[in-house]
């Protein structure tokens, strides 16, 4: 949650920084427009800045007060009324301020070719023989008010759009962060369901070994402690390295070998060079558990074959086992907790970017899983 709040704060800081940069640019325009050679028409510039400040007040009120307080809370009519009222009041005050700040001054006097025009100022008397040029008719007060009102309306519309877009970006980022947090929580719950299931099966194996071979049972307890250490520490982060996951699988299979006779063929084919890639933990153990549980018979020749290989940027895993039951019973057996949970995990982690195929033939059952190793939602920023 702290991470989510930090991101929201960063977005707000960036938003405020953008506003500052935009308004600094807006305020600089009248300055450059009113420069004439080495002089600046300060009186006209001050009136332009007063006009800009009134628009800035409207912008600030709308962005930081009206939109969050009224528009976001769905008080649309109240928002519209308050916005229009603030525009009318501020524009009216602007009319008065500009009229006071903009006294009628003398136009620049032309001193001849090659000479800059001379500013006479507002209180200077015109020189002898200088006549004021015919000035165009000034806009009426109502027309000026209308022009400023239209500009203010457009400014409010633009600022509201910017604020809504900023809010949408913030909410979208928050939604994605919450989805990630929810994903981690759901995966943790799924792992807690898998772990007791796995522990229960392994303890049953050790219980069977105690009466048959106590030495093998002691060795099995040591192996089990190694496996439990993996479950407790290596899976707590929500991910593990492929190499450690393969070591976990090999330890589990070695533990299972202690229970079965030579009639059971167990083959594990994994890459000799394992790349340093991260995957969700305990992604394959449920399939392997089912292969041993339902594919091994003490009366008939049985086999369990686990194959894993890298194919460019995907990981391919195949688990095969012999089949000794009818098709109907096998379907019931393979609908347990492990298979259901692993399907949920895959859907949460990879959406539709994975492929899980179950091949159910008369004498063999095979599960094929293909997952991407570089495009996992859980490990993306």
C-alpha positions as CSV (number, residue, x, y, z in Angstrom):
1,X,0.0,0.0,0.0
2,X,2.9,2.4,0.7
3,X,4.2,1.8,-2.8
4,X,0.8,2.7,-4.3
5,X,0.6,5.9,-2.2
6,X,4.1,6.8,-3.3
7,X,3.2,6.5,-6.9
8,X,0.1,8.6,-6.5
9,X,2.2,11.3,-4.8
10,X,4.6,11.2,-7.7
11,X,1.9,11.6,-10.2
12,X,0.5,14.6,-8.3
13,X,3.9,16.2,-8.1
14,X,4.4,15.8,-11.9
15,X,1.0,17.2,-12.5
16,X,1.7,20.4,-10.4
17,X,5.1,20.7,-12.1
18,X,3.4,20.6,-15.5
19,X,1.0,23.4,-14.4
20,X,3.9,25.6,-13.3
21,X,5.8,25.1,-16.6
22,X,2.7,25.9,-18.7
23,X,1.9,29.1,-16.7
24,X,5.5,30.3,-16.8
25,X,5.4,29.9,-20.5
26,X,2.0,31.8,-20.7
27,X,3.3,34.6,-18.5
28,X,6.5,35.0,-20.7
29,X,4.5,35.6,-23.9
30,X,3.3,39.2,-23.1
31,X,6.9,40.0,-21.9
32,X,8.4,39.1,-25.3
33,X,5.5,40.7,-27.2
34,X,5.9,44.1,-25.5
35,X,9.6,44.4,-26.0
36,X,10.6,47.1,-28.5
37,X,14.3,47.2,-29.2
38,X,15.9,47.8,-25.7
39,X,12.7,49.1,-24.0
40,X,9.7,47.4,-22.5
41,X,6.2,48.7,-22.5
42,X,5.7,48.1,-18.8
43,X,2.2,49.6,-18.5
44,X,0.8,47.4,-21.2
45,X,2.8,44.4,-19.9
46,X,1.4,44.9,-16.4
47,X,-2.2,45.0,-17.7
48,X,-1.5,41.7,-19.6
49,X,-0.1,40.1,-16.5
50,X,-3.2,41.2,-14.5
51,X,-5.3,39.5,-17.1
52,X,-3.2,36.4,-17.0
53,X,-3.4,36.4,-13.2
54,X,-7.2,36.5,-13.2
55,X,-7.2,33.5,-15.6
56,X,-4.7,31.7,-13.3
57,X,-7.0,32.3,-10.3
58,X,-9.9,30.7,-12.3
59,X,-7.6,27.8,-13.4
60,X,-6.4,27.2,-9.8
61,X,-9.8,27.3,-8.3
62,X,-11.2,24.9,-10.8
63,X,-8.3,22.4,-10.7
64,X,-7.8,22.2,-6.9
65,X,-11.2,23.1,-5.5
66,X,-14.2,22.9,-7.8
67,X,-13.3,19.7,-9.7
68,X,-12.2,17.6,-6.6
69,X,-14.9,18.9,-4.3
70,X,-17.9,19.0,-6.6
71,X,-17.3,17.3,-10.0
72,X,-15.7,14.2,-8.5
73,X,-18.5,13.9,-6.0
74,X,-21.1,14.1,-8.8
75,X,-22.5,17.5,-7.8
76,X,-22.7,18.5,-11.4
77,X,-25.2,21.4,-11.2
78,X,-23.4,22.9,-8.2
79,X,-20.1,22.6,-9.9
80,X,-21.5,24.4,-13.0
81,X,-23.1,27.1,-10.9
82,X,-20.0,27.8,-8.8
83,X,-17.7,27.8,-11.8
84,X,-19.8,30.3,-13.7
85,X,-20.2,32.5,-10.7
86,X,-16.5,32.6,-10.0
87,X,-15.8,33.4,-13.7
88,X,-18.3,36.3,-13.6
89,X,-16.9,37.7,-10.4
90,X,-13.3,37.5,-11.4
91,X,-13.8,38.9,-14.9
92,X,-15.8,41.8,-13.4
93,X,-12.9,42.6,-11.0
94,X,-10.5,42.2,-14.0
95,X,-12.4,44.8,-15.9
96,X,-12.0,47.3,-13.1
97,X,-8.3,46.5,-12.5
98,X,-7.3,46.8,-16.2
99,X,-9.2,50.1,-16.5
100,X,-7.2,51.5,-13.6
101,X,-3.9,50.0,-14.6
102,X,-4.2,51.0,-18.3
103,X,-4.3,54.9,-18.5
104,X,-4.3,56.3,-21.9
105,X,-0.7,57.1,-22.9
106,X,1.0,58.7,-25.8
107,X,2.0,56.5,-28.7
108,X,5.7,56.2,-29.5
109,X,7.1,59.2,-31.5
110,X,8.9,58.5,-34.7
111,X,12.3,60.2,-34.6
112,X,13.3,59.4,-38.2
113,X,15.0,56.7,-40.2
114,X,17.4,54.6,-38.3
115,X,16.3,55.9,-34.9
116,X,14.1,53.9,-32.5
117,X,10.7,55.4,-31.6
118,X,10.6,57.3,-28.4
119,X,8.2,56.3,-25.6
120,X,6.4,59.4,-24.3
121,X,4.8,57.7,-21.3
122,X,1.3,58.4,-19.9
123,X,2.0,61.7,-18.2
124,X,4.3,63.3,-20.7
125,X,3.0,66.2,-22.8
126,X,3.4,65.8,-26.5
127,X,6.1,67.9,-28.2
128,X,5.1,70.9,-30.3
129,X,3.7,69.9,-33.6
130,X,3.1,66.3,-32.7
131,X,-0.4,65.1,-33.3
132,X,-1.9,62.0,-32.1
133,X,-2.6,59.5,-35.0
134,X,-6.1,58.4,-35.6
135,X,-6.6,55.4,-33.3
136,X,-9.1,52.6,-34.1
137,X,-12.3,52.5,-32.1
138,X,-11.9,50.7,-28.8
139,X,-14.0,47.7,-27.9
140,X,-16.9,48.3,-25.6
141,X,-16.8,47.2,-22.0
142,X,-19.4,44.5,-22.7
143,X,-17.4,43.2,-25.7
144,X,-14.2,43.0,-23.6
145,X,-16.2,41.3,-20.8
146,X,-17.6,38.8,-23.3
147,X,-14.2,38.1,-24.8
148,X,-12.7,37.4,-21.4
149,X,-15.7,35.3,-20.4
150,X,-15.3,33.1,-23.4
151,X,-11.5,32.7,-22.7
152,X,-12.3,31.8,-19.1
153,X,-14.9,29.2,-20.2
154,X,-12.4,27.6,-22.6
155,X,-9.8,27.7,-19.9
156,X,-12.1,26.0,-17.4
157,X,-13.0,23.3,-19.9
158,X,-9.4,22.7,-20.8
159,X,-8.3,22.5,-17.1
160,X,-11.2,20.2,-16.3
161,X,-10.2,17.9,-19.1
162,X,-6.6,17.9,-17.9
163,X,-7.7,17.1,-14.3
164,X,-10.0,14.3,-15.4
165,X,-7.2,12.8,-17.5
166,X,-4.8,13.1,-14.6
167,X,-7.3,11.4,-12.3
168,X,-7.9,8.7,-14.8
169,X,-4.2,8.0,-15.1
170,X,-3.9,7.9,-11.3
171,X,-6.9,5.6,-10.9
172,X,-5.6,3.3,-13.7
173,X,-2.2,3.0,-12.0
174,X,-3.9,2.4,-8.7
175,X,-6.1,-0.3,-10.2
176,X,-3.1,-2.1,-11.7
177,X,-1.1,-1.9,-8.5
178,X,-4.1,-3.3,-6.6
179,X,-4.5,-6.1,-9.1
180,X,-0.8,-7.0,-8.5
181,X,-1.4,-7.0,-4.8
182,X,-4.5,-9.1,-5.1
183,X,-2.6,-11.4,-7.5
184,X,0.1,-12.0,-4.9
185,X,-2.5,-12.5,-2.1
186,X,-4.4,-15.1,-4.2
187,X,-1.2,-16.9,-5.1
188,X,-0.1,-17.0,-1.5
189,X,-3.5,-18.5,-0.6
190,X,-3.1,-21.1,-3.3
191,X,0.3,-22.0,-2.1
192,X,-1.0,-22.5,1.4
193,X,-3.5,-24.9,0.0
194,X,-0.9,-26.8,-2.0
195,X,1.6,-27.1,0.8
196,X,-0.6,-29.1,3.2
197,X,-1.7,-31.3,0.4
198,X,1.9,-32.0,-0.6
199,X,2.9,-32.6,3.1
200,X,0.0,-35.0,3.6
201,X,1.0,-37.2,0.7
202,X,4.7,-37.1,1.7
203,X,4.0,-38.1,5.3
204,X,1.9,-41.0,4.1
205,X,5.0,-42.1,2.1
206,X,7.2,-41.9,5.2
207,X,4.6,-43.7,7.3
208,X,4.7,-46.6,4.8
209,X,8.5,-46.6,4.9
210,X,8.8,-46.8,8.6
211,X,7.6,-50.4,8.8
212,X,9.5,-51.5,5.6
213,X,12.9,-49.8,6.1
214,X,13.6,-47.6,9.1
215,X,16.9,-46.4,7.6
216,X,15.1,-45.3,4.4
217,X,12.5,-43.6,6.6
218,X,15.2,-41.6,8.4
219,X,16.6,-40.5,5.0
220,X,13.2,-39.6,3.9
221,X,12.7,-37.4,7.0
222,X,15.9,-35.5,6.1
223,X,14.8,-35.1,2.5
224,X,11.4,-33.9,3.7
225,X,13.0,-31.2,6.0
226,X,15.0,-30.0,2.9
227,X,11.7,-29.8,0.9
228,X,9.9,-28.0,3.8
229,X,12.8,-25.5,4.0
230,X,12.2,-24.7,0.3
231,X,8.5,-24.3,0.9
232,X,9.1,-21.9,3.8
233,X,11.8,-19.7,2.6
234,X,12.2,-20.0,-1.2
235,X,8.5,-19.5,-2.1
236,X,7.8,-16.6,0.4
237,X,8.6,-14.0,-2.2
238,X,6.1,-15.3,-4.7
239,X,8.8,-16.4,-7.2
240,X,11.8,-18.7,-7.3
241,X,14.6,-19.4,-9.7
242,X,14.1,-22.2,-12.2
243,X,17.2,-24.0,-10.9
244,X,15.9,-24.2,-7.4
245,X,12.5,-25.3,-8.6
246,X,14.2,-28.2,-10.5
247,X,16.2,-29.1,-7.5
248,X,13.0,-29.2,-5.5
249,X,11.4,-31.5,-8.1
250,X,14.4,-33.8,-8.1
251,X,14.4,-34.1,-4.3
252,X,10.7,-34.9,-4.3
253,X,11.1,-37.5,-6.9
254,X,14.1,-39.0,-5.0
255,X,11.9,-39.2,-2.0
256,X,9.2,-41.0,-4.0
257,X,11.7,-43.5,-5.3
258,X,12.2,-44.8,-1.9
259,X,8.7,-46.1,-1.7
260,X,8.4,-47.9,-5.0
261,X,10.0,-51.1,-6.3
262,X,12.0,-51.7,-9.5
263,X,8.8,-52.3,-11.4
264,X,8.3,-48.5,-11.4
265,X,10.4,-46.7,-14.0
266,X,11.1,-43.1,-13.1
267,X,12.8,-40.8,-15.6
268,X,13.7,-37.1,-15.1
269,X,15.0,-35.2,-18.1
270,X,15.9,-31.5,-17.3
271,X,18.3,-29.1,-19.0
272,X,22.0,-29.5,-18.2
273,X,22.5,-25.7,-18.3
274,X,19.7,-24.0,-16.4
275,X,19.3,-20.2,-17.1
276,X,18.9,-17.8,-14.2
277,X,15.2,-17.1,-14.8
278,X,12.4,-16.6,-12.3
279,X,9.2,-18.5,-12.3
280,X,6.3,-18.9,-9.8
281,X,7.1,-21.6,-7.2
282,X,5.5,-25.0,-7.1
283,X,4.2,-24.7,-10.6
284,X,4.7,-28.4,-11.6
285,X,4.6,-30.3,-8.3
286,X,0.8,-30.8,-8.4
287,X,1.1,-32.6,-11.8
288,X,4.0,-34.7,-10.5
289,X,2.1,-35.6,-7.4
290,X,-0.9,-36.7,-9.5
291,X,1.5,-38.7,-11.8
292,X,2.8,-40.7,-8.8
293,X,-0.6,-41.0,-7.1
294,X,-2.6,-42.2,-10.1
295,X,0.1,-43.6,-12.5
296,X,1.9,-46.1,-10.3
297,X,0.6,-49.6,-9.6
298,X,2.2,-52.1,-7.3
299,X,0.9,-55.0,-9.4
300,X,1.8,-53.8,-12.9
301,X,4.7,-52.2,-14.7
302,X,4.4,-48.5,-14.2
303,X,6.3,-45.4,-15.2
304,X,6.5,-41.7,-14.5
305,X,8.4,-39.5,-17.0
306,X,9.2,-35.8,-16.3
307,X,10.7,-33.7,-19.1
308,X,11.6,-30.1,-19.0
309,X,13.3,-28.0,-21.7
310,X,13.8,-24.4,-22.7
311,X,12.6,-23.3,-26.2
312,X,13.7,-19.7,-26.8
313,X,11.7,-17.6,-24.4
314,X,9.3,-20.4,-23.3
315,X,9.5,-23.2,-20.8
316,X,8.1,-26.6,-21.9
317,X,7.2,-29.2,-19.3
318,X,5.8,-32.7,-19.9
319,X,4.7,-35.1,-17.2
320,X,3.7,-38.6,-18.4
321,X,2.5,-41.5,-16.3
322,X,1.1,-45.0,-17.0
323,X,-2.6,-45.5,-16.5
324,X,-4.2,-48.4,-14.7
325,X,-7.7,-47.2,-14.2
326,X,-10.7,-46.7,-16.4
327,X,-11.2,-43.4,-18.1
328,X,-14.1,-42.4,-16.0
329,X,-12.3,-43.0,-12.7
330,X,-9.2,-41.2,-13.9
331,X,-11.1,-38.1,-14.6
332,X,-12.5,-38.1,-11.1
333,X,-9.0,-38.7,-9.6
334,X,-7.5,-35.8,-11.6
335,X,-10.0,-33.3,-10.5
336,X,-8.5,-32.9,-7.0
337,X,-7.2,-29.8,-5.2
338,X,-3.8,-29.7,-6.8
339,X,-4.9,-29.6,-10.4
340,X,-7.6,-27.0,-9.7
341,X,-5.2,-24.8,-7.8
342,X,-2.5,-24.9,-10.5
343,X,-5.1,-24.0,-13.1
344,X,-6.1,-20.9,-11.0
345,X,-2.5,-20.0,-10.5
346,X,-1.8,-20.1,-14.3
347,X,-4.8,-18.0,-15.1
348,X,-3.8,-15.4,-12.5
349,X,-0.2,-15.3,-13.6
350,X,-0.3,-15.5,-17.3
351,X,-3.8,-14.7,-18.5
352,X,-4.0,-16.4,-21.9
353,X,-0.2,-16.5,-22.5
354,X,0.2,-20.1,-21.4
355,X,-0.9,-23.4,-22.8
356,X,-2.0,-26.3,-20.6
357,X,-2.9,-29.5,-22.5
358,X,-4.1,-32.8,-21.0
359,X,-3.7,-35.8,-23.2
360,X,-5.7,-38.7,-21.9
361,X,-5.2,-41.9,-23.8
362,X,-6.2,-45.5,-23.0
363,X,-2.9,-46.5,-21.3
364,X,-1.2,-43.1,-20.7
365,X,-1.9,-39.8,-19.1
366,X,0.2,-36.7,-20.1
367,X,0.1,-33.1,-19.0
368,X,1.9,-30.5,-21.2
369,X,2.5,-27.0,-19.9
370,X,4.1,-24.2,-21.8
371,X,4.7,-20.9,-20.1
372,X,6.6,-17.7,-21.0
373,X,9.6,-17.0,-18.9
374,X,10.1,-13.3,-19.7
375,X,6.5,-12.1,-19.8
376,X,5.1,-12.8,-16.3
377,X,2.7,-10.3,-14.8
378,X,3.9,-11.0,-11.4
379,X,7.5,-9.8,-12.0
380,X,6.6,-6.8,-14.2
381,X,6.9,-3.3,-12.9
